[in-house]
Amino acid sequence: MIRLTRIVPFAFSLAAGFAATGCRSYSPLPLPDASPLSGLSLSATPNSLDIRPGSSGRVRFLLRDASSLPVPDYPLTFAFQDDGSGYGTANARLSSAQGLTDGNGMAELEVIVGNLDGDSQQATFFVSATCPGSTESLAEIVVTTSTYAVEILPVPSLELLGSISIVSTKLQLFDDTTCGDLDLTNLNAAPTRPRTPQHPVPANSSFVFTGVAASSTHAVVGLGLDGLDNTASIQIGGCIDIPGTSLLASETIRATLLMDRLFPVPLGTFQVASDFKLTPPPSALAGVQGTWQQWARCPLDPARLWLDCTLDALATNETSDPLDCVPVPGAEGALGDLLFPRRGTVVPSVSGISASSSDPPCRAQTDSAGNESLENIVDNLFSSTRGQLQGARLGALSDEIAALLGEVRIASRMTIAAASDVNSYSVEHELLVLTFPNAPALVSLAIPILGLPVSSVTGILATLKGGQLTIPTHGFTLRLGTSARYAFEATSLKSRDAQDSPSLVKAILGLAQWSDQGTILSGCSALDAAVCDQVQQTRGCLMSACQTGLDALAVKLAGAFDSLDGRALDFLLSGVSPVVDSNGDGQADALGLGGRAGSPSVTPGLWSAMLDTQGGNYFAGGSWTATRVTKSP
């Protein structure tokens, strides 16, 4: 809140000169033979002087020794210093380039100035005094037609965590400019040049700007720093408008500058890397694994699986007997009634694999009458290709799925702009690449290729507090199951020379071979010839059911991943991250990365994620970091 208070005129001084260490007795000599001393200090009175164009003013420099006693008859050297603003020195001259201190340790210097150049409203420069044994002392000279002054008291907002670390504040005044014209993170882009350089003042101290015009509006910016030297970083900032009409001639007006903007500010475009550990796994994963375990769940697989799918396709009923590779005795028609008695007796599944209540039973090498079972007959069809079948490592598919879904990485882009409220930001978040690092081979899927309906969210209102950027919940369509299936096909299936589930089914069961009077039959032809003969049926009795069963198996395998997909927005994110300024310029260079050398370590950002799956909501934590690639405009 701006507060303008009328106070009595006063002289406001900068910090007194810089005292050098050490002292010794001295015997001042007249110029030019004076011996240099140590432990001396110089100060200027006043340290800021307003002079009208074409006029002059006087500055006195006081020299003291290490005991703060005046040093008389000691030589001083005077010179100009341009402030670098580009406004020049108004053709100023000094009454002398050298002088001796008087009996009170004082040397007086007259500064004579000319007229201002062009349309300049004022010029600012410095006059320096130096002497052997002391550091330099500066007096600011403001050449102006105005005689108005304003004292600025910077006050950190108590609501900002960064306020507690403020050691000093840099103040800067911009003529004919309002705070609305300025970007505190990029003052170099201000529409006008600052009238003064940045004035550093200690915490809880004020500064008087003199020569302020009683027209238009002027902006004063305050940047709170966590130190005194050039390595200090901006922590907070603020700006106050000074209406020229509020100023009074020959009086100093006080204004409170509230620093309520937290730094560094996270503006710009950031490349985001997020990592999610899916531990414990989503409950739906068990169903996906169970479906793919069917390839090697039983001792006589995949022969048993092949027969289940074929028999189930003999007759179907959407309600009582759907086409799902789970045949129902008595419901598979007349041919099914002939085949079921020839199936092997029930045996346990392979050690280490548990069966669900919906899984068809495993079968033995003999049927209930002690004859060779159909499963054993079909299994023998792979005798000549057993090595290829074993090389396909069908029993490892389930474990590869579990590993693939153990971790998910997401590359995204986050564009952050200032919002209307202080320390609030408008965020656009776009998913770019989905990676499964634990797959048999590293696989990354570009989000546009996946065709996800909602991969970008705008209008997210984030807040900055205590150096932490908080991003509220926003949702995407991730379709984890479908995305995982694509990754599985690109890695596990590709390593088995298959592109997808149908091609895997065709490749594996195509290894079956039957020699029919010198003709080698394979795939469904081999199954049909071997099984139809066993029940004295004509060849071709199972061809149609076999093809339908294989199609059903492929659909079932691929569809198992669907249980990990959700509906509508199935991936909800909210997070928080430290804001990191690597070079101390007040702009965030990263989110959740290590700081500059010597600074405390910074932890990654944290995500809280909710995945909507057909098996229920799944909650996961994630970590993230972001690196800025472009600054805000």
N, C-alpha and C positions, 0 to 999 in steps of 0.2 A: 504494500500500500504506500503510495507517495505521501510524504509529509513535508510541507514547506513551512518553515518557521522563521519569522523575522527575529534577528538577534542584533546586538550592538556590534558596530564595526570592530574588527580585531585583526591583529597580524598573525597569520598562520604560517608556521615554519615547517620545513622538511626536517628529517632527522639531522641532528647536528653532525658536523664533519666526521670523517673517519680518523680515529686516533691510532697512530702507529705505536708500536711497543718500544719500551726502553726509554731511558732518559739519562742525562748527565749534565753537569754544570756547564755554563757557556759564558763567553765574553763576546757579545755582539760587536762586530766591526762595521764601519760604514762601507757602502759599496765602493769599489767592486771587490774588496778583499775580505768579505765576511766568510767565516768558516762554517761549513754545513754542520747542522746539529741533527739529533734524532729525538724521537719521543714528542714531536710537535704535532699540533692539530690546527686546521684552518676551518673557519665557519663564515658563512655569508649572511649579512643582515641588510635588507630582507633577502630571503632566498628566492623570492619571486617578485618581480617589479614590473608594473604596467607603465609604459611610456607612450604618450601621444605622438603621432607622426610629426616630424620636424621639430621635436623637442628633445629633452635630455632628462636623465635621472641618475641618481647616485646609489652606489652599492658600497658598503663597508665590509672589509674582511678582517676578522679578528684572529690573531695568532696566539695560541696558548702553548705552554709547555706541558710535560707529563703530569705536573701538579696542578694544572688548570690555571696557572698564573700567566698574565700577559707577557709577551716577549717583545720588548721595544727594539727599535733600530735594526730591524731584520729585513733582508731583501725579499720582495715578492715579484712574481712575473705574471702578467695578465694576458689573456688571449680570448678569441672567439671560438665557439663551437656551434656548428650548425646542427639543428635537431634532426635533420634528415627528412623533414616533412615536405621539402620542396618549395616552401614559401620564402626561403632566403632570410637575410638579416636586415632588410630594409636599409641597406647602405649605411649600416651603423659604423661608428668610429669610437675608439677608446681615448680617454684623455691622456693616457700614458701606457706604455707597454711594461713598465717596471715602477716599483716604488718601495719606500721604507716604511715599516710600521712606526707609529708615534710612541710616546711614552706609555700609552695605554694598550700597546700591542695592536693598534688599529691602523689600517691603510684604506683610504677612500679613493674610489674610482668613479669617474663620470663617464656615462655611456650616452653618446650623442647619436640620434637616429635620424634618417631622412624620411622621405615619403614612402608609402606603400606602393608596391608595383601593381599595375593593372587594376583588376577588380578585387584584389585581395582585401579581405576585411581585417586581417591582422597577420603578423609574422611573429614567430617564436624562435628564439635561439638561446644559447647559454654563454655566459662569461665565466671563464675559469681563472682561478688564482692558484699558483703553485710556488713552492719554495723548497730549498734543500731540507730534508728531514721530515717532511710532512706529505700526506696524500693530497690530491687535488680537491678543491672546493668549487662548487658550481652555483651560480645564481641564474635563475630563469628570467629572461627578458621577454615580455610580451608587448609588441607594438600594436596598439589598438586605439580606436576612437571611443571605445566603450569603457565605462568605469564600474561596471556591475560585476558582482562576485557571488558565487554560490559554493557553500561548503557541503560536500558529499560524505555522508556517513554510511559505508556499506555494512549491512546487517545480514548475516547468514540465516536462512530459514531454519527454525528449530525442528521442522518436520523432516529434514533431509539428513540421512546418516552421514553424508559427506561433509556436513557442516562442522563436525567435531574435529576434523583434521586440518581446518583452515589455519594457516600460519600468516599469510599475507594476502593482500588483494591488489590487483592491478586495475587502475581506473583510467578511463579514456573518454574524452568529450568529442562529440561530432556536432558541428554547427549545422543549422538548417536541416536537421535530420530527426526523424522520430524512431522510437524503438521498433515500430512496425516495419521500418525500412531496412533493419539490420538482421543479419543471421549471426548469432553469437558464436557459431562454430566456424564462421568464415568471414571475419571482419574485413579481410582484404577485398571482399566483394561489395563493400559498402558503397552506396551511390555517391558519397562525398568523402574526401580525405579527412582523417581526424584532425581537429585543430591542435591537439596536443599529442605528444608521445604517451605511452602507457606509464602512469605514475604508480610505482609500488608503495603501498602503505602497510604497516604492520596490522595484524588483526586488532579489532576494536579501536582503530584509529580512523581519522577523517582526513580529507584533503580539500583545499580551497582552490577552485578554478576562478581565476580573475579575468577581466577583460571580456566577459560574456555579453553578447549583444542583447539589447532589450527588445528584440524583434524576432519573429519566427519562433520555432521550437528547436531545442537542442537535446540530443540524447547523450546520456552518460552510461557507459557500460562498466560493470564490475565483474572481474573474474577472480574467484577465490582459489588460491594455490595451497598446496600442502608443504611448501618450503619457501626458502628465500632466494635460492640461486637458480641458475638456468636449467637445472635438472628437475625442478618442481613441476608437478602436473596439475592441470586444472581439475578442480573437484566440483565446483558449483559456479553459477553465474547469474547475472540479472541485468536489467536495464531500467532506466527511469527517464521519462521525458521532463525537460525543464522548459516550461513556457516562458518566453521572453517577457511577456506582460506581467509575470509574477515577480520580476526582479525590481529592486529599488536602488536608486542612485546613492552611492557612498555608503551602502549598507550591505552586509553579507547575509544571504538567505541560506538556511540549512535545509537540506533534503535528505531523507532516508532512502537508500537504495536497497531494496529487499532482494537478496540473491536466492531465488527459489527454483532455478533451473539446475538439475543434476547433470554432472558431466562424468565420464565422457558420454556423448550422445550417440546412439546406435543408428545413424542415418546412412543410407546407401543400399547397395545390393550385396548380399552375402551368399557364398556357396556353403551349403550346410551338409554335414556328414553325420548321420544318425545311425546308432547301432542298438538293436533290440535283441536281448537274450530271451528266447521263449522257453524259460525254465521256471517251474515245471511246464510241460507241453500242454497245449490246448486239449481238452477232453476229446474233441473230434478227431485228433490225430490217431487215436487207437483204432477207430473204424477204418481209416485210410490204410493203416498198416495191416489190419486184419484182412482186408480185401486182397492186398498184394501178397500176403502170406499164403494165399491159396495155391500159388504156383509150387510151393514146396512144403506145405503143411503136413502132408501125409507121406508115409514111406514109398507109396507107388505113384506119387505125383511126378509129372503132370498128367499121367494116364488117368488117375482118378478124377481130376478136375475136368479133363476133356470129356469123359463119359458123363459126368454130372450135367455139364452144359448141353450135351447132345440129347440125353434122355429128357431133360427139362423142356427142350424145344419140341418134343413129340406132340405135346398137347399143353395148352396154356389157358389160364383163366385169370383175368386181371385181379380178381378178389382172392380166390383160394390158391391159385398157382401161377404167380407172375413169372415172367421170363427173367430169372435171376441166377441161373446155374444151380438152383437148389431143387432137384426133382422130388416129387411127392409120390410115394408108392400108391398105386391104385388110381392115380390121377393122370397118368401119362399115356392112356390109350391101350389098345390091345397089344401093340408091339412093346410098349413099356412093361406090360404084365409078363411078357415072355422074357424080357431082359433082366428084370430086377432079381429073380431067383438065382441068376448066374453071377451076380455081383459077389465080391468077397465078403467074408464075415467082418464085422466091425472090430477095428483095432485102435489103439491110442495113436494120437498124432505124434509127430516127430518130437523127440525130447527137447524141452525148452520152449516149445510153442504151445500156448494154451488156446483151446478152441472155445468159441462162443456158442451159445445155445442155438443160434441160427445157422451155424456152419453144418454142412453135410458131414456125415461120419467118414472116417478113414476106413479103407478096405484092405483085406488081407489078400494073399496070393491064391487062396482057395475059397470056394463057396461053402455054403452050409452042408452040401452033400459030399464035400471033400474033393470036388473037381476043380480044375484050374479056373480061377476067377477071370471075368472079363477084364478086370484091372491089370492082371498079370499078362493076359494076352496082348492088351494094348501097350503095356510097358515094354513088351518084347519087340514091338515095332521100332523102338529106338536102339536096338542092340548094335546096329552098325554105325550109329551116329551118337553113341553114348558120350564120347569125348566132347563133341560139340555141345551136347546138352549140358554137360557138367561145366564147360567153359562159359556158358551163359550166366552162371552164378545166380540162378533164380532165387535161391534162398537168401541172398544178400539184399534183395530189392527192398524189403521191409525196413531193414536197418538203414539203408541209404536214404529212404524217405524221412526217417526220424532224424538223421544227421542233417539233412538238408533243411528241415524245419526247426533246427535248434537255434538258429541265429538268422536275423534278417538285417540287412543294411540298406539304408535309403539315402540317396543323394537328392538334394532338393535345392531350390533357390528361394531366398527370402529377400524381399524388397521392403525397406522400412522408410517411411516418411513421417514428418511431424504431423501430429493431430492438433486439434484446436485447444485441448487442455494442456497445461504445463506438465511436462514429463510423461506425456501420453503419445503413442505412436500408432500410425496406421500401417498394418502389415499385410503384404501379399505373400502367400506361401504356395509354391508350386513343386510338386513331386516330379523328379526327372528320371532317376534310374533306381531300379530295385535289384539288389544283389543278394545271392545266397552263398556266403563264403564257405560253408561247410559241405557243399555239394562235392561229389567226386572230382569235379573240375570247377574252378571258379566260373560262375556264370552271372552275367549282368543283363537285365532286361530293360530296355528303354520304355518309359511309361507310355509315350505316344503309340508304340507298337502294340502295347497291351490293350489299347482302346478303352481305357477306364473312363467311365462317364464323367466323374468329377475328380480331376487331378490338380486343380488349382482353386485356392480360396482367397478372396479379397475382403477388405473391410474388417480385418481382425484388429481389435483395439488393444494394444499392448501397453503396459505401464512400466516405468523405470523407478525403482525405489531401492535405496541402499546399495547402489551399484549392481543391482540384479534386474534383468529384463524379464518380466512375466508375460507369457503369451497364453491367453485364455483358450478354452476348448474350441477347436475347429475340426471339421470332418471332411474326409475324402472317401472315394470308393477304391479300396485297395484290392479287393477280391483275392485274398491270400491263397485260397485253394487253387483257383485257376492259375494264378501267377506261379505257384509252386509246381503245378503240373507242367507248365511250359519249361520251367527250370529242370524238372526231373526228366522230361523228354530230351532236353538239350544236353544232358550229362549222362545219367544212368542208362537211358534207353539208347542214346547215341553210341555209348561204349559197347553196346550189344548189337550194333549195326541195325538199329530200329529207329524210326523217326517218331513213332507214337504208339499208342496201345494196339490199334489194329495191325500195324506192321510187325509188332513184337509177337502177337498171337499167331499171325501167319508164319513168321519165321520159325518160332519154336515148334509149333505143332506140324509144320511142314517138314521137320526132321524125321517124322515117322515114315517108315518104308515097309512095303509088302511086295514080295515077289510072286507074281501071278503068271505061272507058266513062262518064265523068262522076261516078263514085263514088270518093271519096277513101278509100283504105285506109291504115291506119297500123300501126306495130309489126309483130308477127308476121304479120299479114294482108298487109302490104306486102311483107315478105320472101318469104313463101310465093308470092305472085302473081308476083313478079319472077323468082325462081330456078326455080320449077317449070316455068315457060314455057320457060326456056333449055334444059332437058333433056327437053322434050316430055312432061312428066308432068302429070297432072291437078292442078287446084288442090286445095290441102289436103295435098299430099304432105309438106310440112314443118311443118305447124301444130303437131302434137304435139311434134315434136323441138325446134321453136323455143321453145315454152313451157317444156319440160323444161330446155333449155339455159340459158334466162334464169334459172330457179330455181337451177340449178347455179352459174351465174356469181355470183349474189347470195350463195349459201352460201360460195363460195370467197373472195369479197372479205371478208365478215365473218369467216370462219374464219382468215384470214391473221393476225389479231391474236392468235389462240390460242397461237402459237409463243412469245409473251412471257409466257404464264402458266406458273406452276409447279404443283407438286403439294404437297399438305399445306401446311406453313408455308413460304411461298415468299419471305418478306421478313424477313431476320434483321438485327437492329440491335444495335450496342454503341457506347458513346460516353463522352465525358468533357467536362466543362464547368467553367469557373470559377464559384465561388459568390460572389455579390455582395451586400453589405450596404450599402444606400444611405444609411441614417440612423444606423448605428453601434449599433443595439439588439441585435446578436447574432443576429438572424434574417435569413435570406437573403430579399432582395426580388426577386432575379432570378438567373437562371443564364445566364452568357454575355452579359451586357450591360455597358455602361459604368458605372463606379462613381460615387460622389458627387463633387462639385466638388473639384478639387485632388488627387484620387486618381489613381493610375496607370491608364492605359486598360486595359480588359479585353477580351480577344478573345472571339469567339463560341465556343460549344461545337462539338465535332467528332463526327460520326457515321462509323462504318464500317458499310457496308451490304452485304449479299449478297442478290442476287435470283436465285432459282432459276427458270430458263426452260427451255423445251423445247430451246433451242439451247445449253444448258449454263449453268453458274453465272456470274453477272455481278457484279463487285465495284465499288462506287461509294463515293465519299466525300461527305459532306454537312456542312453547318454548321447550327447551331441556337441559338436563344435562347429563354428562357422567362421569363415574368413572373408573379409570385405574385398570385393573385386572392383567396385566403383563407389565413389563418394556420392552423396546426395547432390542434386543440381543446385 
